[in-house]
Amino acid sequence: MYTKKIADLRINDVPEAGGKNASLGEMISALKPLGVNVPDGFITTATAFRYFIKEGKVKTKNKTVALGDFIKNTLSGLDTKNISDLAKRGKLIREAIKSAKMPEDLAKEIVAGYKEMEKQYFKNVDVAVRSSATAEDLPGASFAGQQETYLNIRGEKMLLDAVQRCFASLFTNRAISYRQDKGFDHLSVALSAGIQKMIRSDIGVSGVMFTLDTESGFKDTVLINGVWGLGEMIVQGEVIPDEFLVYKPFLQDADERRQRDADLVPIISKKIGKKDRKMIYAKGSKPTEVVKVSLDDQHKFVISDKEILILAKWGKLIEGHYSKVHNCWTPMDIEWAKDGQTNKLYIVQARPETVMAQKDFSKIKEYKRKEEGKMIIKGASVGSQIATGRAHIIMDVKDITKFKKGEVLVTDMTDPDWEPIMKIASAIVTDKGGRTSHAAIVSRELGIPCIVGSETATEKIKNGQILTVDTTGSEGYVFDGALKFEIVEHNIKDIGKTKVKISMNIGTPDTAFEKSFIPNEGVGLAREEFIIASDIGIHPNALIDYKKLKLQSKKSKEIKKIIDVIDERTAGYADKKQFYVDKLAYGIGKIGAAFFPKKVIVRFSDFKTNEYRQLVGGDLYEPHEENPMIGWRGASRYYHSSFAEAFSLEVKAIKKVREEMGLTNVEVMIPMCRTIEEGKRVMELLEKNGLSRSSGIKVYVMCEIPTNVILADEFLDVFDGMSIGSNDLTQFTLGIDRDGNERIRSISNENDESVKKLISLVIKRCKIRGKYIGICGQAPSDYPEFAEFIAREGIEAMSLNPDSVIKTMMMLSKKNL
């Protein structure tokens, strides 16, 4: 009556077991036979909680009253905006519940359930006691983190105390505030305590998994976070976890992929976190303690590629099952653990994700900052918004009563006790935490911009300082002052069709998922330079020559500085060249996955010598040129003896994306190919490095210098098509350096007749030859009349900056182009 075995529960038992516990029983029943490991145990029912609230007594000044009446009276007339009053009332209720005597028959039944677990496992078995509310994990109300979990509970006395504390946690300040704001009656919600066998993740690994991208809502990926030790460190934001992304569609037929795809590894991103501490079981009176992580473990990924794929497959299975149960797509928020004794993986909780699942993807809201400003700090961005407000630095939850609506909350980290003020903040900035920390999860649900893991926000931001918080990119930025911005909303349903294929230019991979919701025909230009500059930051030759430079560093302070940076950035990689390949492949893979199966054209690196010198170690390898724009760049680098090995790393990255990840929609493009001979030499290099045309890959050439037009047929004999780079074609046709003198830059632009004549000619030649012809330069994004011109000339595809796609499509569709 008062307890049930978890294995006997099903999803429709939420009224008695709460969302989390009912979900555990559902998974044991439906998914354990499919290989998903879920630890067993038992629960106290909602009936048990209500019985406790009815029978429990609390002494007041005048008389002894039932707990239920005491709770009702204490919460009467509550205003959740009055933080100090909320805290006072919440504490009174919690103390009353913890001090009330548990009915004897209820206590006996809980002890009997524990003894059954001792028979199954061992005497004084360690258990986790998790709170599961009957109103949680519902559409529109996740109740995430509202109640407490108690870990490493051992013995009958400790268990009964933990269960009673769980009951009390139904009335934490944040839970009271959340229920009241969501319109739930406090006494209509009950709590079920789940008593579950502890997985020894204290000497293993813990993590969180989402079956979608939490920032954009992109549904074809599984996001996995992991840390050493117990998972509370992720939720509390104490450490930045390792982060892994897996392309979900390539998991669905994994058992059927026999020969060619047998070794497919659709991991499209791996980022090592800052895991300098971990939570473990304590030996003293406290159940847990936080200890330092060794330097070696800080530089290791917490799980292997094989384990990443196992978890991702489980995530897909869980999502698929719950989508059938709810008769609609149900992305999941899942907690997992790896037992350090057995090395087995387990799913310890699963609940529906409640924010992105309700998003209307037919509407696109764009935030555009219209001013530059002084950047103070940066970190991982949550949400895609811009907000301004006055900074309020709070380092202790006891000070939250001073916080005012519309301020920017700046703090070390948050936990559920901070939620009453988080909902009135214009933005949140934390020193610690990752994208699955408490601050990030709650900010998403509240729909406010948040920056986590900034490391120094509380040091560099001044209390009372006016700030602009911009989370529209992969990195979030905090600027000094209130910068101007605008919000533009588009309805995809209002956009007409075009005859010309409209694709996008994508720079940073971290915005690819979000941009994929804009109507498109794929990516006409993905630039490797953004990935190399932001995710790698090291000259490829410095990685190739790492061992030689390490020897030289003993005698040279400058080279030692380079080695120190390389060691820091490539932590965990013994093979420094593989670091370059992997980082480049993950960036490309993320873009390829975001738009799969649509064509994604990746341009091999097109840094100029002055830009390569900005990379760590660049000065050792790059010559000084008077005009790098017309110097050693593009194809001429690839076959040169001083760069050929570096180019081979780029080719290996493309091979990894196409052959290991399975993203065969990724194709490549050669920039700045000056002669037919150069084109042939680069094609030979591709073949030599294993990127054969027999694999089905298309290789295009940029049309950006007049020779590409004059000898169009000869170039088309070598390549599969052309993409017009209007920026460079204009500068080389008119003799105007686009990075040069302001006095001559305004003479002309891409609308010049000479440029348009060349473009018209090359479009005709490509069409006659039946080869691809597109444009990826800036011109059609900047000049509507130019976009109309190339459309009328019959160009096959137009690749635009993301912020120009919708307006250009609307213009072209009206003209039936």
N, C-alpha and C positions, 0 to 999 in steps of 0.2 A: 504493500500500500504506500509506504513512504520511500521505498527505494526500488530501483529497477536496474538490471544489467544493461550496460551500454549496447551490447550485441542484440538485445531484444527491442531496441528502439528503432523507429522509422521516422521519416521526415514529417509525417502527419502527427507526430507526438510532441510538436512544439508547445502546445498548451500545458503539457506536464513536464517536459524535459528542457524547454527553452531551445533557442535556435542552434547553439553550438553543440549541445549534447544530442539533440535529435539528428543533427547532421553527422555526428560521429557514428551513431547507430546505423544510419542510412549507408554510410560508406563501408562499414564492416559487412553489412548484408549484401550490398550490390557490387562493391568494387574490390573488396578483399579477394574474392574468387578470381579477379582479373589481375592479381599481383600487387595491388596497392596495400602496403603495410599500414595498419592502424592499431595503436595500442588499445587494449581492452580495459574494462573496469566497471564501475557502477555509478549510479547517480542518486541524489535525493530529489524527490519530485516536487512539483509546484504545490501539490497537496500538502507535502511535508512542511514547506515554507509557510503556507497559509495557516496550518495547524500550529506552528511555532508562534506566528504573529498573534493568533487568537488566544492561545494558552499562556503565552509569555506575559509577564507583568512588569510594570515599572513603578517605582515609588516617586510620587511628586510631593510637593510641600504639604498638601492637604490630605491626599489619599493615594491608594494603589489603584492603578488603572491598567486595562489591557493595552498591549503594545500597539494594536491597530488604532485604538482611539487616541493614544498618545501621538502617534505619527500624524493622524488626520488633524488634530488640534495644533500641533507644532507647525505644520505646513500651511495652515489657514492664513490667507492674506499675503502669501509670500510674493515678493517682487525680486525676480532673479537678477535684475540690474543692480540691486543693492547687495554688493558682493560680501560685505562684512556681515549683514543680516543672514544671507544665505549660508555662510560658513558657520555662524552661530547655531542656526537651526539644524543644519546637517550634522554637526558634531553631537548635539543633544540626542538625536535619533540613533546615530551609530553607537554611542555609548550605552544607550538604553538596550539596544538589541544584543550587544556583546555581554552586557551584565545580566541579562535575563537568564533564568534557568531553563535549559532545554528539557522538554518533556521526556520522561524516562523511557517510554516505549519507542520514541523516535531515536533516542541515543542508542538503545539496544539494537535497533534494526541497522543503524549505520555501522556499529561495531561488528555485527554479524556479516555485513557485506565485506568489511575489511578482512575478517578472518577467512572468508572464502578466497580473497585475493592472496592471503598468506599461504593457503593450501596450493594455489595455482603457481605461486612464485617462491617466496621464502618468508621466514619469520621477520616481522617488522619491515615489510616491503616498503620501499620509498614510493610515494605517490605524489601526483600533482593534483591540487584541488582548484578546479576552474569554475568561475561563475558563468552561468548561462541563463539569461533573462528571457522570460516568455514573450517579450515584445521586441527582442533584438533581431538583427539581420533581416528586417523587413524592407520592401521597396521604399526608398525615401528616408529610411532611418536605420543606420547601421548599428548604432549604440556601441561602436568600436571603442574599447578601452574604458567603458564607463564603470565596470565592476572590476574586482580584484582577482588575481590568480596567486596561489601560494604553492611554492615549489619545495621539493625535498622534505615532504611531510612524512614522519615515521612514527608509528605507534598509535594506539587508540586515543590516548589523551590529546596528543598533538593534532590528530585528525579531527576530533570533535570540536576543538578550539578553532581550527582552520575553517570548518564548515560554518560555524557560527559567525566568524569574521566575514566569510563570503556573503552570508545573509545580510550582514550589516552594510556591506559594500554596495547593496542595491540603493543605498541612500548616501553615497558620496556626493559632495557638492556638485561635481560635474554631472552626475547621473540625475540628480534632482533638477538641475538647470536644464539639461537636455530634454528630459521628459516633459517638463512644463512648456518649453518652447515648441516642442513637437505636438503638444496637445494630448499627451497620454495622462490618464488618471493614475496617480501614484500608487494607490492601493489596488488597482486592477492589474498591475504588473507583479508577477511573482518571480522567484529565483530558484533555479535548480543548480545544485552543486555537483559537478562532475568529478569523481574520484578515479583518476586514471594512472596506470602504471607509468612511473617516471622513465623516460628514455634518458640514458646516460650521456646527454649532450653536453653536460658540464665538462666531460673529457672528450667531447666530440665537437659537433657543429650544429648550429641552429639557424633557421632562416624563415623568410617570408617569400611567397610566390603569388604573383597575380597572372591571370590568364588573359591579360591585355596590357597594352602600354598605359600606365597610370596617368601620364600627362596628356596624351592626345586622344585616348580611347581607341587607338588602332587595335583591332581585334585579332590580328593574325600573328601575334607574338606572345610568348610567355616570358615574364620578367621574374628572375630569381635573385634574391639577395641572401647573403650568408655571412655569419661571423663565427669565430671560435667561441665555444662555451654556450651558456644558456641564452635564449633568444631575447630576454628582456633588454639586452644592450642595444638591439636594433630598435625596439619599440620606444625606448627611452631616448634614443638618439645619442647615446653616449659614444658610439663609434660610427665610422662610415663603413658600411659593409661592402664586400665584393659584390659586383653586379654582373649578371649574365642575361643575355637575350637569346631566345631560341625562336626560329621561324616555325610557327605552329603547323601550317598546312603540310609541311614535309614530314611531320610526325604521324599523320593519320594512317598512312599505308606502310608503316615501318616494317611490319611483319611480312608484307607482300613484296617488299623491294628485294628481289633476289640477286641478280648478277650485277648489272651496271651500278645500281644505286645501293648496293649492300653496305658500303662504307660511308654513306652520306652522313655528314655531321652538320646539321643546319643551325649551328651556334653562330649568331651574327654579331655578337659583341661580348667581350669579356673585359671588365675593368676591376683592377685590384683596389681594395678599399684601404682605409686607415684603421687597422684593427689592432691598436696598441694595448688594449685591455680586454679582459673577458670575465664573465661572471661564472663562478663555479660553486659547488657545495662547500659550505663552511664546516669546519670541524668543531667550532665552539657552539654557543647557544643560538646564534643566528643561523638560519637555514642556508644563506648564500653570502658570498663575498666577491669583491672585484679584485683581480690580480693583473699583473703586467703580462703581456704576450712577448715571447722571445722575438728577437729581430728576424730570425730565420722564418718563423711562422707569420710575421707581419708581411713578409715578402712572398708568401705562398698563397695561391688560391685555395680556398677552404675545401673545395670539392673538385673532383676530376671531370673531364669532358664526359666520360661515361655516366657519372652520377648526375651531371647537369641534364643529360638526355633522359635518364630514368625519371627524374623529377618532372621534367617538361611533359613527358608522356603521361605521367600520373595526373598532372594538371589538366591536360587535354581530356583524359578520361573523366575526371571529376566534373569539369565544365560540361562535357557532353551529357553526362548522366543528369545533372541538375537542370540543364536546358530542356531535357525531355520531361523531367518532373514538373517544371514550371511552364512547359509549353511555350517557351520563348528563349532567346539567347540569354544565358545567365553567366556572365563572367564571374570568376571566383577569386576570393582573397583567402589564401591558404597558408597555414603555418606548418613547417616541416622540421625534422630533427634527424641528426645522424648519431647513433649510439657509438660512443668511443670504445666500448668493450667488444661489440659484435661487428662494427662497421656497417650495420644495416641502416637504411633510410626508412623514416616513418612520416606519415602525415598525422599531425596531432590536432589540427583544427581546420575547418573549411567553412566559409560563409560567403554568401553572394556579395559581390562588389556593388555598391549602391549609388556611386556617383556617375561614372561614365555610362553605366547601363541605362541611365535615363536621359542621356544627352541627345538632343535633336541634331543629328548630323546633316540635316538638310539646310541648316543655317550656319553660316561661317561668320564669326565675329573677329575682326582684326583690330588689334591695338597698335597704333603707329606713333612712335615718339617723334616729335617734330623739331626737337632741339638736341644739341649735344651738350654735355655738361661735364663737371669734374667727377670722375668715378672714384668712389671711396673704397668699396669692397665688391667682391664677386663670390658666387657660390653656385651650387646646383639649383636650378630654377624649378619651381612647382607651379603649375598653372601657366597660362599664356596671357598675361595681363600687365597693365601698368597702373600704379596707384601712387598717390602722394599723401604726405602726412607728416606730423611732427613726431620725431623719435622719442620713445619712452623706454629707457633701459631698465629692465627689471631682472634681478638675479635670483630672487627668492620668492616663492609662491605667497609668502606672508604679505608681500607688498602689492599684490595685484589689486587691492581695493583702491589704489591711487591712479589706476589706469583709466583713461577717458576715451570715449567713443571717437573713432576716426584717427587715433594715433597709430604710429607704426611700432609694433611690439618688437623690441630688440632684446634678445636674451641668449643665454648659453645654450639652453635646450628647454623643451616643454614636456609636460606629461599631462595626463587627463585632468589633474587638478587645475590646470591653467585654462580649461575650455570656457569658463564663464567670460573671460576677457578676450579670448581669441576671436569669438564671434562678433565682437564690436571693433576689432582692429581693422585698419585699412589695408595693412600688409604685415607680414611676420618675417623677421630675419633672425637666424640662429647661428651660433658659432659651430655647433656640432650637429651630427645627424646626416642621414641619407634620404633618398626619395621614398623610403618606406618607414621613416621615423614617425613618431607621433605628430610632430608639427606638420609634416608633409601630408599625412593622411587626413588630418582634421582640416587643413587649409583647402584641400581639394573638395571636401564635402561642403565647406562653407563658401567655396567659390571666391577665395581671396588669394592674391599673389603671395608667394612665400619663397624665401631663399634659405636653404639649409647648407650646413657644412662650410660656412664662410671662414671659419677659424678665428677671425679677428674683429668681427663686427662690434662686439661690446667694447673693444679697445679703440677702434678708429672712428666710431660714430659718437657724436657728442649728444648728451641728453638735451632734448628740446630742439635739436637741429631739424630743419625742414628737409625732407628727403623725397626722392623719386625712386620707387622700386620697380624695376623693369624685368619681367620674367618671360618676355616674348621669344627668347632664344634658348638654346641648350644651357647656356650659362646665364644666371641671373645677375643683374648689376644694380648697385645702389649708388645713386648720384646725389650730389649736394644740391639742394634747392628744389623748387617745384617746377619741373620742366613741362612744357606744353606737349600734349598728346591728343590724338583723336581716336574715336572708335567707329569703325565702319562695319555694318552688318550686311551680309549678302544672303539671299535665298537661292540655293542652287536650282530650285525648280523654275526660277524666273529666267534662267540663262538659256538662250537658244542654241541650236546646233550650228556648227561651222563645217564647211567643206574641207578647209585646211585643218590638218591635225595640230592641235595645240598641246605642246608639252612644256616642261619647266626646266629652268636652270636651277640646280640645287648645289649650294655651297656646303654648309655644314651638315653632316649626316644626322645630327641630333634634332633637326627640324623636319626631317623627311617624313616621318609618320604623320605629323600634323598637316604638312603641305599636301599629302596624298589625298586628303578629303576635298581639295579644290578640284573641280572638273579638269581632267587632263588625259593625254594620250601617252604618258610616260615622261621620261627625262631626256631632254636633248643635249644637256651638258651637265655632267657631274665632275667637278674640279678636284683633282687629287691634291692640289696645293693646300686647300683648307685643312684636309686631314693631316698632311705632312706638317703644316705649321702648328696646328693646335694639339693634335693627339700624339705627335712624335716629337717635333721640335728639334731634332738632331739631324745634321747632315748625314746622308746615307753612307758616304765614304768614311766618316768618323766611326760608324758602327762596323763597317767592313774592316777597318784598320785598328779595331779596338785593342787587340793584343800588342800590336806594335806601339800604339800610343801609350799604352799602360807602361811599357818599358821606358819610353821617353819621359813619362811623367815624373820619374825619379830625379830627373835633372832639370825639368822645366816646370815652373810654377803655373804658367799659363796653360800648359797641356794637362797639368794635374787638375786644374779647375774644370777643364772639359771632361776629364775622366770621372770626376766627382759627380758632375751633372748626369753623365751617361749612366753611372752606377745607380743613381737615385731614380731616374726615370725608367730604367729597364729592370728594376728590381724583380727578381723571380725568373729572369731570362739569362741562362748561361750563354745561349747563342744570340748574340746581339743582332745579327742579321735577321733571325727569325722574328725578333721583336718588331723590326721594321715591316716585314711581310705581314705579320699578324695584325698589327695596328692598322695598316693600310687596308687589309682585307676586311677587317671588321667595319671600318668606315664605309667602304664600298658596298659591303654586304647589307648593311642597314638600309642604304638607299635602294639597292636592288630588291630587297624584301618589301620595302614600303610600297613599291610600284609593280611588283610581280603580278601577272606575267607580261606587263607592258615593257616595251623597249627602254633600257637605261643605257645611254651612251656615256662612257667614262673616258675623259680625256687624260692621257698620260701627262706626267708633270710638265708644267710650262712656266716654272720659275725662271726669272732672269738671274744673271750672276749676282747682282746686288741683293736680290731677294734670297738666294741660296746662302749668301754670306750672313744673313740674319739668323740662320739656324746655328745651333751649338756646333762648333768645329768648322763652320763654313769658311772662315778666313784662311784655314789651312789648305783649302782646295779650290777656291774660286779666284779667277783672275780679275783685275780691276779693268773695267771697260768704260770708255768715255760715254758711250750710249748703249746701255745693255738692251734697250728695246730692239735694236737691230743687231744684237751680238749673238753670243753662244747660248742659244735657247732651242727648245723643241727638238726636232728630229736630229739636228746636228750634234746634240749632246749624247743621244742614245747609243750611237755606234762608236763614239770617240773612246780611245783606250782608257782615258782617265774617268769615264763615267759608265762604260758598258756594263760593269758588274752591278752598279747601282740600278741601272735600268732593268737588269735581270730580276732584281728584287720586286720591282713594280709588276713585271710579267708574272712572277710567282704569286703575287697577291691576287691578280685577276684569275689565275688558275685555281687558287684556293676557293675563291668566290664561286666560280662556275662548277668546278669538279667536286670539291668537298662539301660546300654549302648547297650545291644544286641550283644556284641562281643563274640559269643559262640565259636569262633575259638581258644580262649584262654584256654589252658590246664595247668596243674600244675605238678611240680616235687619236690620230697623230697630229700634233700641232706644228706649225711653222716648218713645213716640209718644202724646202726651197727648190729642190731638183728631183727629177725622176729617179736619178741614181740614189739619192738619199732615201726615197720611198722604198726602193728595192732593198736597200741595205737594212732598213728597219724591219721590213717584212721577213727577211732572212733571220734577223735576230729573234723575232717572235717564234718562228719555226724552230730555231735552235734551242730556245728555252721552253719548248713544249706547248706553245699556244698555237696549235695548228688549225688551219681553216677546215680541216676534215672534221673537227669537233663541232662545226656549225657556227662558229663565231664570225661575226661581220667586223671588218676593219675599215674605218672611214678616215678621211683626211680632212683637216681644216682647210677651207678655201679662204685665205686671209692675206695673200699677196698676189699681185697681178699675174705672176707666172702661173699660179694655179688655174687662172681663167684662160690665159693664152694657150697653155698646154693641157687644157681640161681633158681632152681625149686620152692623152698619154698618161695622165694621173689616174684616170678611170680604168686604164688597163691594169694598173697596180692595185687600186683600192675598190671597195664595194660601194662607194658613194662619197658625197661631200657634205660638209656642214659649213655654212658661210659664217666667218667671224667678222662681222661688219665693223667692229672697232678697229682692228688691225688693217683690214682691207681699205678702210677710209684713210688711215694715216699713211699707208704705203702708196696709195694712189695719188693723194694730194700732197705728200711730202710734209705732213704735219705730225710731229711727235705728240702723241696723245698725252704723254707725261711731261711735255715740254712747256715752252714759253706761253704765258697767258696772253701776250700781245698778238700772237698769231693763231691761237687756238680757236678763236671765234670766226675765223675767215670762212669756214665751211663745215659741213657735217655730212652724215650718211645720205642726206637728201640731195647731195650734189649729183648733177647729171652724169658725170664721169663714173662715179661709184655705182649708180643705178644701172648704167649701161653694162658695166662688167657683171653685175649681179644677174641682169636679164640674160646675158650670154651664157653664163654658167648654168642657170636653171634650164635653159633650152638644151644644152649639151647633155646634162644628166638625164633629162626626160627622154631624149632621143636614144640614149644608151640604156634606158630602163634601169637606171641606178638611183639610189636614194639621194635626195637633195633637201636639206633643211637649213635652218639658220639658227644660230645660238648667240649671236651678238646682241648688243644693247639696243640697237636702233629700233626694232619693232616695239620694244617696251617703252621707249621714250617718245617715239613719234607715231601717232595713229595713222598719219598719211603714208608713212613708210610701210607700216604693216599692211595697209590696204594695197599699196603698190605691189609688194611681193606676192600677196595673195592672188592678185589679178594676173601676175606673171606665171602663176601655176606652181608655186613652191609646194612641196609635199608636206613639210612640217615646219612649224614655227615654235621655237623654244624660248619662253619668256621668263622674266623674273616673276616669282610667285605673286607679288602684289600687282602685277599688270595683267594677269591671266583673265580675270573675270571681266574687266572693262574692255579688253581687246576682243574677247569672245562675243560680248554683247554688241560691240561695234561691227564686227565681221558678220555676225548672224543677221543683223538688220540689213546688211548690204548683200546678203545671200552669197557670201564668199567662204 
